[in-house]
Amino acid sequence: MRVLFIAPLPPPITGHSLVSKVLYESLAKTDVVTAVDLGVATRHDGTITARRLREVAKAFAAIRRHVREADVLYLTIAESMAGNAKDIAIYCLCFRHLHKMVLHLHGGTIGRKLFEPFPAVKSINAFFIRRMGGVIVSGQSHREIFADMIDSNRLHLIPNFAQDSLFVREDAVAEKFARTSPLRVLYISAMTKAKGYRDLSDGYASLDDQSRSRIRIDFAGAFETDSERTAFLESIRPFGGLAYHGLVDDEAKRRLFAEAHLFCLPTTMLEGQPVSILEAYASGCAVMTTGQRGILDVFANGTNGLEIAERDPASIRDNLRVALSSVETLRQFALTNRRAAEKHYRAATFTANVRDALRASATAACVSRAPRDNG
């Protein structure tokens, strides 16, 4: 199978680019893959810069060169207005080949941000998508975004995954929960307001002195600006139980997850299916997070951890108190999560399922274009 692979690849490392990298490397072992890197051309915030325009132009030129020779086109789609305009331009560029194109939605905001408030945008996208070979979504809650655009047999539900290096043994989970002084809480994500890192630090700061002394919170991730980083470091300076590690490498990330008892993602975003939550599962962590639809596809309050309210440091504070008083319950959450990760969220399972979806599309495209026998 010859695949034209159009997606963001590291650097930088984000949940989206990491998934794309693992998938690209897996496909390249068995198929002929040509990559068009949208790492700069695709931006979640939708900003338009001269560099971004140059990268988009380069991507378009590469797509034009390789589209005819490919058996299937794989494209991860954007969710901003500018990003969607770029995707529509790609659809136009590949119009005669849409029957062999498979879209992959990694996020969960395109329905609410673009299709619901802007019916014309939805109609334009639907015009192209109904002609495509397939669409991949990560969670059940995202099926409805495309339900009236493409037949159900071409709409594939494929959950995300955690990297193999993050999986820990079950006995290691038991060992770390035998040592909960202090209780280790971890935040690994983009250091942006929408992801809720300040809500977590503010919730911790509002605890009483005794409770704070029993908790350590580690933050890791990149800030968008130096001024935001400086302001955060200044705000946590009075608290010895808070530490910021910056943008960590794979080994530091593995260590932080392996040591954590509770992973916290207080996001306010319309999440797709956060890879960080699945990584926490693989690492044997209980999870504390908000009830976004994409998150609730893989997380249940009282089964995988503790659900918190959005933009509510008091909710985080109260649930940190619950965590301190219910360590055995946290351990059970962590073991449940580790087993769920083994069963559902392995990289090999993800890549095999995507490969099957691509091959199904390539086969259907070949059949649809085969010459008819008029004899």
NORFENPE-V93286 format. One record per pair of residues at least 24 apart in sequence whose ideal C-beta (glycine too) atoms are under 7 Angstrom apart, sorted by the first residue. I is the first residue (numbers start at 1). J is the second residue. If there is no record, write none. Layout:
i=I j=J
i=I j=J
This chain:
i=1 j=31
i=1 j=71
i=1 j=72
i=1 j=358
i=1 j=359
i=1 j=362
i=2 j=32
i=2 j=69
i=2 j=70
i=2 j=71
i=3 j=27
i=3 j=31
i=3 j=32
i=3 j=33
i=3 j=70
i=3 j=72
i=3 j=74
i=3 j=358
i=4 j=34
i=4 j=36
i=4 j=66
i=4 j=67
i=4 j=70
i=4 j=73
i=4 j=74
i=5 j=33
i=5 j=34
i=5 j=35
i=5 j=36
i=5 j=74
i=6 j=36
i=6 j=38
i=6 j=63
i=6 j=73
i=6 j=74
i=6 j=75
i=7 j=38
i=7 j=74
i=7 j=76
i=8 j=37
i=8 j=38
i=8 j=39
i=8 j=42
i=8 j=76
i=9 j=35
i=9 j=37
i=9 j=39
i=15 j=274
i=15 j=275
i=15 j=276
i=16 j=76
i=16 j=106
i=18 j=275
i=19 j=106
i=19 j=160
i=19 j=275
i=20 j=76
i=22 j=347
i=22 j=351
i=23 j=351
i=23 j=354
i=26 j=351
i=27 j=355
i=34 j=66
i=36 j=62
i=36 j=63
i=41 j=86
i=42 j=78
i=42 j=83
i=43 j=83
i=44 j=80
i=45 j=80
i=46 j=80
i=46 j=81
i=46 j=82
i=46 j=83
i=48 j=82
i=56 j=86
i=60 j=89
i=60 j=93
i=63 j=90
i=63 j=93
i=63 j=94
i=64 j=93
i=67 j=94
i=67 j=97
i=71 j=100
i=71 j=362
i=72 j=100
i=72 j=102
i=72 j=133
i=72 j=358
i=72 j=361
i=72 j=362
i=73 j=97
i=73 j=100
i=73 j=101
i=73 j=102
i=74 j=102
i=74 j=104
i=74 j=358
i=75 j=101
i=75 j=103
i=76 j=104
i=76 j=106
i=77 j=103
i=77 j=105
i=79 j=107
i=79 j=109
i=79 j=110
i=79 j=113
i=79 j=114
i=81 j=114
i=84 j=114
i=84 j=121
i=88 j=124
i=91 j=128
i=98 j=128
i=98 j=131
i=98 j=132
i=99 j=131
i=99 j=133
i=99 j=365
i=99 j=368
i=100 j=133
i=100 j=361
i=100 j=362
i=100 j=365
i=101 j=132
i=101 j=133
i=102 j=133
i=102 j=134
i=102 j=136
i=102 j=357
i=102 j=358
i=102 j=361
i=103 j=129
i=103 j=132
i=103 j=135
i=103 j=136
i=104 j=136
i=105 j=135
i=105 j=136
i=105 j=137
i=105 j=142
i=105 j=272
i=106 j=138
i=106 j=272
i=107 j=272
i=108 j=142
i=108 j=270
i=108 j=271
i=108 j=272
i=108 j=293
i=108 j=294
i=109 j=270
i=110 j=145
i=111 j=145
i=112 j=270
i=115 j=145
i=133 j=361
i=133 j=364
i=133 j=365
i=134 j=357
i=134 j=361
i=136 j=354
i=136 j=357
i=138 j=272
i=138 j=273
i=139 j=273
i=139 j=294
i=139 j=297
i=139 j=298
i=140 j=297
i=141 j=293
i=141 j=294
i=141 j=296
i=141 j=297
i=142 j=272
i=142 j=294
i=156 j=357
i=158 j=350
i=158 j=353
i=158 j=354
i=158 j=357
i=159 j=273
i=159 j=298
i=159 j=344
i=159 j=345
i=160 j=273
i=160 j=275
i=160 j=278
i=160 j=345
i=160 j=350
i=161 j=278
i=161 j=345
i=161 j=346
i=161 j=347
i=161 j=349
i=161 j=350
i=162 j=278
i=162 j=279
i=162 j=281
i=162 j=282
i=162 j=341
i=162 j=345
i=163 j=279
i=163 j=347
i=164 j=347
i=165 j=250
i=165 j=254
i=166 j=254
i=166 j=257
i=166 j=279
i=166 j=282
i=166 j=283
i=167 j=282
i=167 j=341
i=168 j=258
i=168 j=283
i=168 j=284
i=170 j=335
i=170 j=338
i=172 j=284
i=173 j=284
i=173 j=334
i=173 j=335
i=173 j=338
i=176 j=259
i=176 j=261
i=177 j=261
i=177 j=327
i=177 j=331
i=177 j=334
i=180 j=261
i=180 j=327
i=181 j=214
i=182 j=214
i=182 j=215
i=182 j=216
i=182 j=241
i=183 j=214
i=183 j=215
i=183 j=261
i=183 j=262
i=183 j=323
i=183 j=324
i=184 j=216
i=184 j=259
i=184 j=260
i=184 j=261
i=185 j=215
i=185 j=216
i=185 j=217
i=185 j=260
i=185 j=262
i=185 j=264
i=186 j=218
i=186 j=256
i=186 j=257
i=186 j=260
i=186 j=263
i=187 j=217
i=187 j=219
i=187 j=264
i=188 j=220
i=188 j=221
i=188 j=253
i=188 j=256
i=188 j=276
i=189 j=221
i=189 j=265
i=189 j=276
i=190 j=221
i=190 j=222
i=191 j=221
i=191 j=222
i=191 j=223
i=192 j=224
i=194 j=267
i=194 j=268
i=194 j=269
i=195 j=267
i=195 j=269
i=196 j=266
i=196 j=267
i=196 j=268
i=199 j=266
i=199 j=311
i=199 j=312
i=199 j=313
i=199 j=316
i=200 j=264
i=200 j=266
i=200 j=316
i=201 j=235
i=201 j=236
i=201 j=242
i=202 j=313
i=203 j=313
i=203 j=314
i=203 j=316
i=203 j=317
i=203 j=320
i=204 j=242
i=204 j=320
i=205 j=239
i=206 j=313
i=206 j=314
i=206 j=317
i=207 j=317
i=207 j=320
i=211 j=321
i=211 j=324
i=212 j=239
i=212 j=241
i=214 j=324
i=215 j=241
i=215 j=320
i=216 j=241
i=217 j=241
i=217 j=242
i=218 j=243
i=218 j=245
i=218 j=256
i=219 j=243
i=219 j=244
i=219 j=245
i=220 j=245
i=220 j=246
i=220 j=248
i=220 j=253
i=220 j=256
i=221 j=247
i=222 j=247
i=257 j=283
i=257 j=285
i=258 j=283
i=260 j=285
i=261 j=285
i=261 j=286
i=261 j=330
i=262 j=286
i=262 j=288
i=262 j=323
i=262 j=330
i=263 j=287
i=264 j=288
i=264 j=289
i=265 j=289
i=266 j=290
i=266 j=308
i=266 j=316
i=267 j=292
i=268 j=310
i=268 j=311
i=271 j=295
i=273 j=297
i=273 j=298
i=278 j=341
i=278 j=345
i=280 j=337
i=281 j=337
i=281 j=338
i=281 j=340
i=281 j=341
i=281 j=345
i=282 j=338
i=282 j=341
i=282 j=345
i=284 j=334
i=284 j=337
i=284 j=338
i=285 j=334
i=285 j=337
i=286 j=330
i=286 j=333
i=286 j=334
i=286 j=337
i=287 j=337
i=288 j=319
i=303 j=336
i=304 j=333
i=304 j=336
i=304 j=337
i=305 j=333
